[in-house]
Amino acid sequence: MESSKWSFSSFRSSTAFIAFTVTFAVFTDQFLFAAILPIGPFTLHERLHIPEDKVQFWIAILLAVFGIGCFVTAGPWGWYTDRSTSRRTPFLIGLSILLGATLVLWFSQHIALQILGRALQGFSSLVVWATGLAVLVDTVGCKHIGEYMGYIGIALNMGSLIAPMVGGVVFAQAGYNAVFGVITAVVGLDILFRLIMKEKTPFETTSVAPLQDDLESGSPDTKEKEKIVVTIETISQSSSPSTLDLTNITPSRRHLPSVIRLLNSLRFCVAIWGVFVISCVFSAFQAVLPMAVKTVFGWNSTGSGLIFLPLSLPALLGPIVGRMTDRYGGRWFATAGFVLLGIAVTMLRAVEYNSRSQQVLLCVLLFLCGCCMTLVLMPLAAEVTHGAARLDAKDKEKGIESAGSYGQSYALFNMAWAAGNSVGPVWGGMLLDAAGWNAMALSLGLLGFLSAVPVALCLDGWMFEKKF
């Protein structure tokens, strides 16, 4: 009997189960967000009585509100996550917010309540990303975070892939309430897994990329090949009265918030910018594709859901890209991804009329866009993790007590993603209405091309730094 209890307890705190729980939480978050997308053009008009010529406007607004909900709560929640005695507590708090958002979106029949539901959904999404990813890095360590972020990428994209298909098909066959019945079932599983999960204590030995002066001065990184390994023994020695020189630690540095110090890193800021761009492009597609295929191809809600299939399938390559990022660095993966993204998105201008060849062309180009997003997102997420690890290791090396920076690092990641979620739908939706499909595709393509430059120069450290 005791052996059985021990086995279950070990399972609850196992790396595999914790990683699965965090991954499923990301899937649930995206599933709730994306299941409503293909039915939006129909429910806004039929259920909320929005005029058809205003539907695209309100789709963009609702998606932007989701991003705003993430953005405005990211900083305080990241700070709370790092200072909470348990990651599990804030992780579970997100459940009540997620459930509340689901119920509001389900039963509301007024646009104001839909806006409230999307804002709550944005807050719950923040909890998943800021707290869930902090739990993940506590469990697997920085050395393997690229590979595990690949699984997170799969969950994110599978939610984007499966949810619109399920939402569109279920809505067409069984109606509005059935869609939210499926969503509630997925949320129920998420609740079960989070309650079962038992978090591990953070790794006592952390191997990180080199610590750079850019965390304090914003200058490019140096000595890329060096590694710093911080152990509890080293920390205790450096923190002892006999070895710690308190005169070298100024009060301003000691008390400077981790968020400010992270943003003082050039390579960290470039990673955050890249996250914003990917989110902007991805959410722009989410806003315009259902309406575009309905207008150009005459597809129903099922087709509006299926169009996300080619965009999301490449996420299955995420763990492979993440593993290669851990081994070789992410600079050239991310740079190539942004350049190819610019090409693929710009070529979407060739989709202009309804024919089989045009439908195939759209699917092929969306598949290429999905491949590019996978190439870009894994290195960027790994860099965000390493930025927090470098900061924490530097504090420990100096004997500075710190609550850690992972929660705040991922909060900044989420703020960038949320900002993209706010800008992308407005950018894509409004530009589509005002200037047409070609102008929208060209503008997003140029954004990809321009973003390749700072990524090539700064990700993984300054490109032209001399190696000794």
Secondary structure, 3 states (H helix, E strand, C coil): CHHHHHHHHHHHCCHHHHHHHHHHHHHHHHHHHHHCCCCHHHHHHHCCCCCHHHHHHHHHHHHHHHHHHHHHHHHHHHHHHHHCCCCHHHHHHHHHHHHHHHHHHHHCCCHHHHHHHHHHHHHHHHHHHHHHHHHHHHHHCHHHHHHHHHHHHHHHHHHHHHHHHHHHHHHHHHCHHHHHHHHHHHHHHHHHHHHHCCCCCCCCCEEECCCCCHHHHCCCCCCCCCCEEECHHHHHHHHCCCCCCHHHCCHHHHHCCHHHHHHCCHHHHHHHHHHHHHHHHHHHHHHHHHHHHHHHCCCCHHHHHHCCHHHHHHHHHHHHHHHHHHHHCCHHHHHHHHHHHHHHHHHHHHCCCCCHHHHHHHHHHHHHHHHHHHHHHHHHHHHHHHHHHHHHHHHHHCCCCCCCCHHHHHHHHHHHHHHHHHHHHHHHHHHHHHHCHHHHHHHHHHHHHHHHHHHHHHCCCCCCCCCC
